[in-house]
Amino acid sequence: MATVHVASWRAAYRGRLPDDYLAGLSVEERAGSWSGILADPSPGHVIVVELGDRIVGFAHVGPSGDDDSLPTTGELYTIYLLPDLWDQGLGGL
């Protein structure tokens, strides 16, 4: 997941964020962040897209963070896919 996250950021934000910042993104640091998120018992779900035995995309969803939302309102926190697989319909249900 961390590899997908970093690769997606580098492609999506190229030209929008400084090149040095994007080059400095760390798969290892992102893996640590995701380990913490996945270990958290709070409500939420991570859905992965796999091709063969590798994760090529994922989405993280859970309760809305808006103070005025209903308890049944959800929020899409993140959605990422390896850039070479963009525009191939892998993000649909």
C-alpha positions, 0 to 999 in steps of 0.5 A: 500500500505504501508503494502505491501511495507514494507512486500515486502522489508523485504522479498526481502532484507532479508540477503542483508540488515541488519536485524535491518534496515528491522525491523525498516521499518515503515508502518506509515512512508511509508503510509505518503510517499505514501500519498504525492506521490498520492497527487502529480499532476505530471504525473504518475500512480499507479496500484493496485492488489486487492484480495477481499477488500484489496490491495495486490500489486501495481506498480507505473509508469510514465515518464522516468527520463532519460535526453535522453529519448523521451517524450513517454518513460515510467519508472517502478518506483516500483512494490511490491506484498505481499510475500505470493503471489509471483510466482502466476502470479499476476504481469502480465497484 
